[in-house]
């Protein structure tokens, strides 16, 4: 069996039967395990598990009849054997690394199946970018399925990215082998309004018999929500309240509860199970966005499961929400999600279920990691030159590009709209502030928490810069951070207190082809190069994590105390999540989906 392409069930089923009957020896037998059965909700002691051709062939009290001279026998010694973990919704690009490097980072943490939505690279490189990540996904030793990005751009008319995708692109991608469905449908007003692009993309996905991912980022559970659900999205990860989770499952959707690097949405929503008593079968755990530092230090889906258990879920329930529930949602329960005959032999040997202490990780019957260390040989995946050199500024930027001219006759002060960052959540606040005007330029007071934000166009070399204001970062002194990771159109976001540092940071990213940099007092304090589409590094996850640590340290030295402030920075142009954002077209009110004036 090829390690990177699992044999289809129908080609190996006779071998599985022969092993179960004792006519053929197994490739691998795990003996004396406590079987975590996610179908029945039981933990069954003294179980043996036999594997053949990368799939489970026998799960029962004694597999002695399946053992031959060539069988590898592993003694679980009473430890738990459970299914490998599934991440139901995530963006590899948020890890700052390639698909291969992301897999290298998460396999030791027990993740054996991922459902990735590469809409970040899609917004830069279009359908060819999606195909690049798809082709990298299919050669991994674990399962990486791809959701075809649905909203490129995410909000037509309010932003212009590097590419445009539509129903014809979706229909084409549905025939690719690793495409599992449609990525999160973020244009929820478009669905409710029967926008032709949204209707066409959802229809193409349904005709292919695949799953439509949702993204309803509004607290309004009235008519707009019902119109969205009626349009076809089947899950949603944007809920932040108990009532959000309840509303989704009552409408036949799957509530995806996320714990990412900066999104802490499990605790509130899991109360729909622990307090309201709703059926946990329709709840799923996911990460959405995790940067490399979180992956290397804290873990991936194992971290989410532990967190869910700490919030009152039974270990079995939390595990089901990260295994079989996910598999069933994507119509893959015959392939993954449980330790049962016929399924791919993706499993974990765990010494403590509540703490999820993972001793060994197996993918398709091959041991991939042990004691937190990767054992699989996973060579780097080469991206072509066409995926690089994507940061096109058109001209050197100057400090004057980041000055905000006040309206004529403004006097000594001006009232401005301010994007308010909310710690550990994706939504922002729509704030206002009165700031000084000096020589016709609006200049936030150094003692206030208001600083400058700019969006620099980087796809068409237009030289365009849109300026605004943001609060919540707490920066002191002269500094600036620039990033070409700027969901979802992925222009460049620059946040700072000094126009000079903002220009230095922006130009630096133009030099290196994208990434994140932090300047203070005219000097570069941190840099993460991301030459692949300006979104991903071609270095190892540990190296990227170390650079991310330096970035976080530089931000803290400049006064920023936000948890995972880089992730908050990267979402400031996300014009599909309320309340106030910035785009290449101006300041966007996401409550009304309209462009608004910076000055009130």
matplotlib code that plots the C-alpha trace (Angstrom):
import matplotlib.pyplot as plt

x = [0.0, 1.2, 1.6, 0.3, -2.7, -4.8, -6.2, -9.9, -12.1, -13.5, -10.0, -8.9, -12.2, -11.5, -8.2, -9.9, -12.4, -9.6, -7.8, -10.9, -11.5, -7.9, -7.1, -4.5, -2.1, -2.6, 0.1, -0.3, -2.1, -2.5, -3.2, -4.7, -6.2, -9.0, -11.1, -12.7, -15.8, -17.2, -20.2, -21.5, -20.0, -18.3, -14.7, -14.3, -11.4, -9.1, -9.6, -7.3, -7.2, -5.9, -4.9, -4.4, -3.6, -3.9, -7.5, -8.9, -9.8, -10.8, -11.7, -12.5, -11.5, -8.7, -6.9, -4.5, -5.9, -4.8, -1.1, 1.5, 5.3, 5.1, 2.7, 3.9, 2.5, 2.2, 1.2, -1.1, -0.7, -4.2, -3.8, -6.6, -6.9, -9.0, -9.6, -7.2, -8.5, -10.2, -10.1, -13.4, -12.6, -9.2, -6.9, -3.4, -2.2, -2.9, -0.1, 2.2, 3.6, 2.8, 0.5, 3.4, 4.9, 1.5, 1.1, 4.5, 3.6, 0.2, 0.7, 2.5, -0.5, -2.9, -4.5, -4.9, -7.6, -8.0, -10.6, -8.8, -10.2, -7.4, -9.4, -6.3, -4.2, -7.3, -7.6, -4.1, -3.6, -7.1, -7.9, -4.2, -3.4, -6.1, -4.8, -1.3, -2.5, -4.8, -2.0, 0.2, -2.6, -3.1, 0.5, 0.4, 0.6, -2.5, -5.9, -6.1, -9.4, -9.9, -13.0, -13.3, -13.2, -16.6, -16.2, -13.3, -13.7, -15.5, -17.6, -18.0, -18.2, -16.6, -13.1, -11.1, -8.5, -6.1, -8.6, -12.3, -13.9, -17.4, -19.8, -17.8, -14.6, -16.5, -18.0, -14.6, -12.9, -15.6, -14.0, -10.6, -9.9, -9.4, -12.2, -14.7, -17.2, -17.6, -15.6, -17.3, -19.9, -19.1, -21.3, -24.3, -26.2, -25.7, -27.2, -30.2, -30.6, -30.3, -27.1, -26.5, -22.9, -23.8, -26.8, -24.7, -21.8, -24.0, -26.0, -22.8, -21.7, -25.0, -25.1, -21.7, -23.1, -20.7, -20.9, -21.6, -19.6, -21.2, -20.1, -22.9, -21.1, -24.0, -25.7, -29.1, -31.0, -34.1, -35.2, -31.7, -30.5, -33.4, -32.9, -29.2, -30.0, -32.6, -30.0, -28.0, -25.0, -24.7, -22.5, -21.2, -18.2, -18.9, -21.1, -19.9, -22.9, -24.8, -27.9, -25.9, -25.0, -28.6, -30.0, -27.8, -28.5, -32.2, -32.1, -30.3, -26.9, -23.8, -22.5, -18.7, -17.1, -13.7, -10.6, -7.9, -4.9, -7.2, -10.7, -12.1, -15.6, -16.0, -16.7, -19.8, -21.3, -20.6, -23.2, -25.8, -24.9, -23.9, -26.7, -29.4, -29.0, -28.9, -27.8, -24.0, -24.1, -24.6, -21.7, -18.2, -14.9, -12.4, -9.6, -10.3, -7.0, -3.8, -0.5, 2.8, 3.6, 0.4, 1.0, 4.5, 3.9, 0.3, -1.0, -3.8, -7.0, -5.7, -5.7, -9.3, -10.5, -8.8, -10.3, -13.8, -13.4, -12.3, -15.5, -17.7, -17.9, -17.4, -14.2, -16.1, -18.4, -15.5, -13.7, -16.9, -17.1, -13.6, -13.9, -17.1, -19.3, -16.9, -16.7, -20.5, -20.8, -18.6, -20.1, -16.8, -18.0, -17.1, -13.5, -12.5, -13.7, -13.8, -11.8, -14.0, -13.5, -13.2, -12.1, -8.6, -6.3, -5.8, -5.6, -3.9, -2.6, -3.4, -2.3, -4.8, -8.1, -9.1, -5.7, -5.4, -1.8, -0.9, 1.8, 1.7, 0.1, -0.8, -1.9, -3.2, -1.6, 1.9, 3.3, 3.9, 4.8, 5.7, 6.2, 5.5, 8.2, 7.5, 8.8, 7.4, 9.7, 8.0, 10.1, 9.5, 7.0, 8.3, 6.2, 6.8, 8.0, 4.5, 3.4, 6.0, 6.8, 3.2, 3.7, 3.4, 3.4, 4.1, 6.3, 8.2, 5.9, 6.7, 5.6, 3.2, 1.2, 0.2, -0.9, -4.7, -5.8, -8.7, -11.7, -11.5, -12.5, -12.1, -10.4, -8.3, -10.0, -11.9, -14.3, -13.4, -14.6, -12.3, -12.0, -12.2, -10.3, -12.1, -9.6, -9.9, -12.8, -13.1, -15.8, -14.7, -16.5, -17.5, -16.2, -15.7, -13.0, -12.2, -8.5, -6.3, -5.8, -2.3, -1.5, -4.5, -3.5, -5.5, -3.0, -4.1, -2.8, 0.2, -1.5, -4.6, -5.1, -6.0, -3.4, -3.2, -4.2, -3.6, -4.5, -1.9, -3.0, -0.5, -2.0, -2.1, 0.8, -1.6, 0.2, -3.1, -3.2, -6.4, -6.0, -8.1, -7.8, -7.8, -7.8, -7.0, -3.3, -1.9, 1.2, 3.5, 6.3, 7.0, 6.3, 4.5, 3.6, 2.9, 1.5, 0.5, -1.7, -4.8, -8.0, -9.6, -8.3, -4.8, -3.5, -1.2, -2.3, -0.1, -0.9, 1.3, 1.9, 4.6, 4.1, 7.8, 7.9, 4.7, 6.5, 9.6, 7.5, 5.5, 8.5, 10.3, 7.6, 7.8, 11.5, 11.1, 7.9, 5.5, 5.1, 5.0, 7.5, 7.6, 9.6, 10.2, 12.1, 13.2, 14.6, 13.4, 12.7, 11.1, 10.5, 8.7, 9.3, 6.3, 7.3, 4.6, 1.7, 2.8, 1.0, 3.2, 6.8, 8.9, 10.8, 10.1, 7.3, 9.8, 11.8, 8.7, 7.5, 10.7, 10.4, 6.8, 8.0, 10.3, 7.4, 5.3, 8.1, 8.6, 4.9, 5.0, 8.0, 6.0, 3.1, 0.8, -0.7, -3.4, -3.5, -2.3, -2.4, -1.0, -4.1, -6.3, -4.1, -4.6, -8.4, -8.8, -9.7, -12.2, -15.2, -17.6, -17.5, -19.0, -18.7, -16.1, -13.3, -10.9, -10.6, -8.9, -12.1, -12.4, -13.9, -16.6, -19.6, -20.2, -23.6, -25.0, -22.4, -21.7, -18.7, -18.7, -16.7, -13.7, -14.7, -18.1]
y = [0.0, 3.5, 5.6, 8.7, 7.3, 4.8, 1.8, 2.1, -0.1, -2.2, -3.2, -4.5, -5.7, -9.4, -9.1, -7.6, -10.4, -13.0, -11.4, -11.3, -15.0, -16.0, -17.0, -14.2, -12.6, -9.0, -6.4, -4.9, -6.1, -3.9, -6.2, -5.6, -2.2, -0.2, 0.4, 3.9, 3.0, 6.3, 4.6, 3.0, 5.5, 2.7, 2.0, -1.7, -3.3, -6.2, -5.5, -6.5, -4.6, -6.0, -3.9, -4.9, -2.8, 0.4, -0.4, -2.0, -5.6, -6.9, -5.3, -7.8, -9.8, -11.9, -11.3, -14.3, -15.9, -12.8, -13.0, -14.5, -14.4, -11.0, -9.4, -6.5, -6.8, -3.8, -4.3, -1.4, -2.7, -1.4, 1.9, 3.5, 3.1, 5.9, 7.3, 9.9, 13.5, 15.4, 19.2, 20.0, 23.5, 25.2, 27.3, 26.0, 29.4, 30.7, 28.4, 30.5, 27.2, 24.9, 21.9, 19.5, 21.6, 22.0, 18.2, 17.7, 20.0, 18.5, 14.7, 14.3, 15.9, 13.3, 15.0, 12.5, 14.2, 17.8, 19.7, 22.7, 25.8, 27.4, 30.6, 32.6, 31.5, 31.6, 35.3, 35.8, 33.2, 32.1, 28.6, 27.7, 28.5, 26.2, 23.4, 23.8, 23.2, 20.4, 18.6, 19.0, 17.7, 14.4, 13.3, 13.5, 10.5, 11.7, 12.7, 16.3, 17.1, 20.4, 22.6, 24.7, 28.4, 29.9, 33.7, 35.1, 38.0, 37.5, 40.6, 41.8, 45.5, 46.1, 44.8, 43.7, 41.0, 39.2, 36.9, 36.1, 32.7, 31.7, 28.7, 27.4, 27.2, 25.4, 22.9, 22.2, 21.7, 19.3, 16.6, 16.9, 13.8, 15.6, 18.2, 17.4, 20.3, 24.0, 26.2, 28.5, 30.6, 34.0, 36.2, 35.5, 38.6, 37.2, 33.9, 35.5, 37.8, 34.8, 36.3, 34.4, 33.5, 32.1, 30.2, 28.8, 27.7, 26.0, 24.2, 22.9, 21.5, 19.9, 18.3, 16.8, 15.3, 17.2, 19.3, 23.1, 24.9, 27.8, 31.1, 33.2, 36.0, 37.9, 37.9, 38.4, 35.1, 36.5, 36.4, 36.9, 33.8, 31.7, 32.8, 31.8, 28.4, 27.9, 28.6, 25.4, 25.9, 22.9, 24.0, 27.2, 28.0, 31.7, 31.3, 32.8, 32.3, 29.4, 30.6, 30.6, 26.9, 26.0, 27.9, 26.2, 22.6, 23.3, 24.3, 21.1, 22.6, 21.3, 23.8, 23.9, 25.1, 26.6, 27.1, 28.6, 30.8, 33.8, 32.4, 31.1, 30.1, 26.6, 27.6, 29.6, 27.4, 24.0, 25.0, 24.1, 20.5, 20.7, 23.0, 22.9, 19.1, 19.3, 16.2, 16.3, 14.4, 17.7, 19.5, 19.5, 20.8, 22.7, 25.2, 27.6, 29.5, 28.4, 30.0, 28.1, 29.0, 27.5, 24.3, 23.8, 24.7, 24.0, 21.5, 21.3, 19.3, 17.7, 21.1, 21.7, 18.4, 19.0, 22.4, 21.0, 18.4, 21.2, 23.0, 20.1, 17.7, 14.0, 12.8, 10.4, 13.2, 15.6, 12.8, 12.1, 15.8, 15.6, 12.2, 10.5, 13.6, 15.2, 12.1, 11.8, 15.5, 15.1, 11.7, 10.0, 7.8, 4.7, 5.9, 7.7, 8.8, 5.5, 2.4, -0.1, -2.6, -1.2, 2.3, 3.7, 2.7, 6.2, 5.8, 7.0, 5.1, 7.2, 6.7, 9.1, 9.9, 13.0, 14.6, 13.1, 12.0, 10.8, 8.1, 7.0, 8.2, 5.9, 6.9, 4.1, 1.5, 3.1, 4.7, 8.3, 9.7, 8.6, 10.4, 13.7, 13.2, 12.8, 9.6, 9.9, 11.0, 14.0, 15.9, 19.5, 20.3, 22.6, 25.5, 27.0, 30.5, 31.5, 31.2, 33.7, 37.4, 38.3, 41.6, 44.3, 47.8, 49.7, 52.3, 53.0, 54.1, 57.2, 58.5, 60.9, 57.9, 57.2, 60.7, 61.3, 64.7, 66.1, 67.6, 71.3, 73.5, 70.7, 73.0, 71.6, 68.2, 65.7, 62.9, 59.7, 56.1, 53.6, 49.8, 48.4, 45.1, 42.5, 40.2, 36.5, 37.0, 37.7, 40.5, 44.1, 47.1, 50.1, 53.0, 56.7, 59.0, 62.6, 63.1, 66.2, 67.9, 69.4, 71.3, 69.7, 66.1, 63.9, 62.7, 60.4, 61.5, 59.4, 58.8, 57.3, 53.7, 54.9, 54.4, 54.4, 51.5, 51.4, 49.0, 48.9, 47.4, 44.7, 42.7, 45.1, 47.5, 50.4, 52.1, 52.6, 53.2, 53.5, 55.0, 54.7, 54.2, 51.3, 50.7, 47.9, 47.2, 49.4, 50.5, 53.1, 55.0, 55.0, 51.6, 49.7, 46.2, 45.3, 42.0, 40.6, 38.1, 40.2, 38.2, 37.8, 39.8, 39.7, 43.1, 44.5, 45.8, 48.2, 49.2, 51.8, 54.9, 56.3, 57.1, 56.7, 53.2, 52.3, 53.1, 51.2, 48.1, 48.2, 48.6, 45.8, 43.3, 44.4, 43.5, 40.0, 39.0, 39.1, 38.1, 40.0, 42.6, 44.9, 48.1, 50.4, 53.6, 53.1, 49.6, 46.2, 44.2, 41.0, 39.5, 36.4, 35.9, 34.3, 34.1, 31.7, 34.0, 36.4, 33.9, 31.0, 30.4, 27.7, 27.0, 24.4, 25.1, 25.2, 27.9, 29.9, 29.5, 30.9, 33.9, 34.3, 34.3, 37.2, 39.0, 38.6, 39.8, 42.9, 43.7, 43.3, 45.5, 48.2, 47.9, 45.3, 42.9, 41.3, 37.6, 36.6, 40.1, 39.1, 37.1, 40.1, 42.3, 39.8, 40.1, 43.9, 43.8, 40.9, 42.6, 39.7, 39.8, 42.8, 45.5, 47.8, 46.9, 48.4, 47.4, 48.6, 50.6, 52.4, 51.9, 49.2, 49.0, 45.2, 45.7, 47.4, 46.2, 49.7, 51.9, 54.7, 58.0, 57.8, 61.2, 61.4]
z = [0.0, -0.9, 2.3, 0.6, -1.2, 0.8, -1.0, -1.7, 0.5, -2.3, -3.5, 0.0, 1.5, 0.7, 2.6, 5.6, 5.6, 5.4, 8.3, 10.4, 9.6, 10.4, 6.8, 6.4, 8.8, 9.8, 9.2, 12.7, 15.8, 18.9, 21.9, 25.4, 24.7, 26.1, 23.0, 22.9, 20.8, 19.6, 18.0, 21.2, 23.7, 25.5, 26.7, 26.1, 28.0, 26.9, 23.2, 20.3, 17.1, 13.8, 10.8, 7.2, 4.1, 6.1, 7.4, 10.5, 9.9, 13.4, 16.7, 19.4, 22.5, 21.0, 17.7, 18.1, 15.0, 12.9, 14.0, 11.8, 11.3, 9.5, 11.9, 14.0, 17.5, 19.8, 23.5, 24.5, 28.1, 29.1, 27.5, 25.4, 21.6, 20.1, 16.7, 15.3, 15.7, 13.0, 12.5, 10.8, 9.7, 9.4, 7.3, 6.8, 5.8, 9.3, 10.5, 8.4, 6.8, 4.0, 4.2, 4.7, 7.5, 9.1, 9.1, 10.5, 13.4, 14.2, 13.7, 17.0, 18.6, 17.3, 14.3, 11.5, 9.4, 8.4, 6.4, 5.0, 3.3, 1.3, 0.6, 1.7, -1.3, -3.5, -2.9, -4.0, -6.8, -7.7, -8.8, -9.6, -5.9, -4.7, -7.0, -5.6, -2.0, -3.2, -4.9, -1.8, 0.4, -1.4, -0.8, 3.0, 5.2, 7.0, 5.5, 4.2, 2.4, 0.8, 0.8, -2.4, -1.5, -2.0, -1.5, -3.6, -3.0, 0.3, -0.1, -3.7, -4.0, -0.6, -1.5, -4.5, -4.0, -6.3, -7.9, -8.6, -8.4, -9.4, -9.9, -12.9, -10.9, -8.1, -10.5, -12.0, -8.6, -7.4, -9.6, -8.0, -5.8, -2.4, -2.7, 0.0, -0.4, -0.5, 1.9, 4.4, 2.6, 4.2, 2.0, 4.2, 3.0, -0.6, 0.4, 2.0, -1.1, -3.6, -5.1, -8.3, -7.5, -4.1, -5.5, -8.3, -6.1, -3.5, -6.3, -7.9, -4.6, -3.8, -7.3, -6.6, -3.4, -1.2, 2.0, 2.0, 4.7, 6.5, 8.0, 9.5, 11.4, 12.8, 16.2, 14.3, 14.6, 13.0, 9.3, 7.9, 9.7, 8.5, 5.0, 5.2, 6.5, 3.8, 1.2, 1.9, 4.3, 6.5, 9.4, 11.1, 13.2, 13.8, 16.8, 20.1, 22.4, 23.8, 21.9, 18.6, 19.0, 19.9, 16.9, 14.5, 15.5, 15.8, 12.1, 11.1, 10.9, 12.7, 15.3, 15.0, 18.2, 17.6, 19.7, 17.7, 18.6, 19.2, 19.0, 22.3, 21.4, 22.9, 26.6, 26.0, 23.3, 24.9, 27.5, 24.9, 25.7, 29.4, 30.6, 27.9, 27.4, 23.5, 21.6, 21.2, 17.9, 16.1, 17.7, 16.2, 17.4, 15.2, 15.3, 12.3, 12.7, 14.6, 14.1, 14.2, 17.8, 19.1, 17.1, 18.3, 22.0, 22.8, 20.3, 17.8, 18.1, 21.3, 22.8, 21.8, 23.2, 26.5, 26.7, 25.9, 28.7, 31.1, 30.3, 31.5, 28.6, 29.3, 27.6, 25.4, 24.2, 23.5, 21.6, 19.5, 18.6, 17.2, 15.4, 14.4, 14.4, 11.9, 9.8, 9.5, 8.6, 5.6, 4.6, 5.5, 8.4, 6.3, 6.0, 9.2, 12.6, 14.5, 15.4, 13.6, 10.7, 7.2, 8.3, 7.7, 10.6, 11.9, 15.7, 18.9, 21.8, 24.9, 28.5, 30.1, 28.4, 30.3, 29.8, 26.3, 26.9, 23.5, 23.4, 19.8, 16.6, 13.7, 10.2, 7.9, 10.1, 10.1, 13.2, 12.4, 15.9, 19.4, 22.6, 20.9, 18.2, 14.5, 13.0, 9.5, 6.7, 5.2, 2.6, 1.9, -0.9, -3.5, -4.7, -8.1, -8.8, -9.9, -6.3, -5.2, -5.7, -5.2, -3.2, -5.8, -4.2, -7.4, -5.7, -2.6, 0.2, 2.3, 5.7, 3.9, 2.6, 6.2, 7.1, 7.5, 6.3, 8.3, 6.6, 5.7, 8.7, 11.2, 13.7, 16.5, 16.8, 14.6, 15.4, 13.7, 13.4, 15.1, 14.7, 18.2, 18.7, 20.9, 22.6, 21.7, 19.3, 15.6, 15.8, 16.3, 17.8, 15.9, 18.0, 17.7, 19.1, 19.1, 18.1, 17.7, 14.3, 13.8, 10.6, 8.9, 9.9, 12.2, 14.8, 17.7, 21.1, 22.1, 25.5, 24.0, 22.7, 19.2, 16.6, 12.8, 10.5, 6.8, 4.0, 1.2, -2.1, -3.1, -6.0, -8.9, -8.0, -7.8, -5.0, -3.2, 0.5, 2.6, 6.1, 9.3, 13.0, 15.4, 19.2, 21.5, 20.7, 23.4, 21.5, 23.1, 21.4, 17.7, 16.1, 13.4, 12.3, 8.7, 7.4, 4.0, 5.9, 5.8, 5.6, 3.2, 0.2, 1.6, 0.7, 3.4, 6.8, 8.6, 12.2, 14.0, 15.9, 13.6, 9.9, 9.4, 10.9, 8.9, 5.7, 6.6, 7.6, 4.4, 2.1, 3.9, 3.1, -0.5, -0.5, 1.0, -0.9, 2.0, 5.6, 8.9, 10.2, 13.3, 13.4, 16.4, 16.5, 12.9, 13.4, 12.4, 15.6, 14.0, 10.6, 9.4, 5.7, 3.9, 0.2, -0.8, -1.9, 0.9, 3.2, 4.0, 4.9, 3.2, 6.4, 9.1, 11.6, 14.5, 12.8, 12.0, 15.6, 16.8, 14.5, 15.7, 19.3, 18.4, 16.8, 19.9, 22.1, 20.0, 20.2, 24.0, 24.3, 22.5, 25.0, 23.4, 25.9, 23.7, 23.5, 20.0, 18.8, 15.4, 14.7, 15.6, 13.3, 10.4, 10.6, 10.6, 6.8, 7.2, 5.8, 6.5, 10.3, 12.2, 13.1, 11.5, 9.1, 6.5, 2.9, -0.3, -1.0, 2.4, 5.9, 5.9, 8.3, 8.3, 10.1, 7.0, 4.4, 3.3, 2.9, 5.5, 6.0, 8.3, 9.8, 11.6]

ax = plt.figure().add_subplot(projection="3d")
ax.plot(x, y, z, "-o")
ax.set_aspect("equal")
plt.show()
